[in-house]
Amino acid sequence: MSPNGSDLPHAPEGAGGTPMPRRPMLRKLQQALAAGLVLATATGCTSKDFPRLGMPTPVTDEAPRILSLWQGSWAAALAVGVLVWGLILWSVIFHRRSRSKVEVPPQTRYNMPIEALYTVVPIIIIAVLFYFTARDETKLLATSSKPTHVVNVVGYQWSWGFNYVENVDGDAKTDVNTDHALDKELKAIPDRMTKGFPQGAEGVYDVGTPGERNPQNNNPGPTLWLPKGEKVQFILTSRDVIHSFWVLPFLMKQDVIPGHVNRFEVTPNREGTFRGKCAELCGVDHSRMLFNVKVVSPERYQKHLEELAKKGQTGYIPAGTASTGDAKNAETNNP
């Protein structure tokens, strides 16, 4: 070692030859807070949007139940997160090496109370979440034996078709059975579901293409019309691969599966035009499988059906791939 200590390590020097001070912890904290503020404000959410935690404004009678489940799940996740983060920070602060001066702290093994705690608590959390999920799912998937309106949603690469199973002309004598439509175009739908079709439902249809646009808002895709304040049952069928029927402000979606028919019901409670899309990767033009949902008064809805009939769009488009053999009606308890 030199007499003046010139060979000892020195702190890094600044431009003036003076040692550079360490960055204070306060500056790091300020930077972290600034980054958090940017993340919180860059989403563009308002104070009214925050309670929904990113969900759109509900537009059906059933959607608030989904929103409540979503909010409860976030609350439970936040509580668990705060507990875990707190334990981590407590361990980091109070069991750091510089504080205890111990190279290897005492090791705890086979502590039955602790092991029971971190086994039982997660089971309780999962059981509670399962209960609320099963309860709400049962309510959301419940269907009527005689729904007010029935719409067969047909998914195909790469757009949507809508069969309105309605008694458009008001004559109960005209029926889908008259021209054997149930044996042809709608053969993919199980018999247990067709029993709920309105009497005299000769039906009209609308079919879309990826390049089609809504004339009111210029949004891409065909437009599905629904009546406000009246329950609508959707029967979902596919012609080719698995799609997924998702209307954003309905806050729920269901898969559209070839050879397997799903259905659910909603009651729209707000007029307007809303966006819908396919939520299942289904091929090259999956991103173009968009559509619109236009909720109008029941009178305007009936008029729209009559307009489709005047255009010659009576009857139905093929619903899709049918189940074979006994599988078509095997799931008698499926909603």
Steps between C-alpha positions, in 0.01 A plus 500: 500500500636842411563755780228733381252223433485573127462132417184461708163496322327836484143604442426605141570864435285756331600755243667720764698221655270475801346168595149450355235464773277198500157553354272567796217262568257791479579551132432133427173520685398806302578325173299195604203716595523688170504174305200375695314824431567466127374142499186601688414796276614370159199266474265791433247378761283753679378490858173348376689221321719405796234311705439274198871408493528516121160348418264682258176653624243216529206516256300191604313396814740209547829688458513659852524150648812440290642838596444424869684168466784676320529766772487241778775295335720808476435587865597148609811507280599839640458380859716194434755717319524749787553213746771339287673830425487589870660172604769538235584856607494403867746217433724723290514778761512314830697195395765663288855387555634843592255518790551158656872465419433129463631320192228232502190572712329222698307267271140408584393150400181301548304783659153348492301818579669691217466210254133460591447873456642522148309186401158581646485871408546446120237224511254738667574774246447264206181359653351847546587604143361172368172550688435847359609397151274193497209700642526774238569259213184305585295821488661631180456175306141440607268500196125529450293219353303758298725803439351822363755521218741244353803586287719230351851647476701325228878533501709425192835599354500797516177674593160447659145411398186555704186288475211686663262222605194727510137502396552794268164498319296443815338187357529207739428256217830568325775310671856383453367144472299590191799491267699256713745770602570314822614202292720711274631845592454463877582132533807584711274620783391225745130417523487601867587855393269525201204415722526851638470670162207746473189361335476593133866600481577501129803720567728744321876518481792734450847398393823699508842524341828628648487808274149604606455813713226641718347802321450695825847482655705346217616218729594182310289187486128417478246637750290289734176673606350442846192638680548701818341365817413157358683173564692355206634145482814450291558157347862477386607276211808479279551390140869423518733561799465625857405867526390705802204737515594807705301823532726723707244681721317170565809416712486134399577278204438141396680271262338414167596137445433281194292199601420645844231763558530758778233749600437779749251782558526873559260788540643819342412809705671778310451615142803559282749327272768291665805310380535125477779270386624144481706425811649170379795478261326339202724554198674750275228768511398450863565870569236592240222297664334811640134590531267758653203466733227761459250517788177678407140520620285187452298686234811592303628142538180358350523749215856388428385139473233606253762690300712185474193308381431762231858460379431132445713386795237258629573159642842415640861457402658161584574500871813290486648162580250266665575246769475143381297217644373515856749774593265761354263476796717320752560804723144531621608694810725742316358856506 
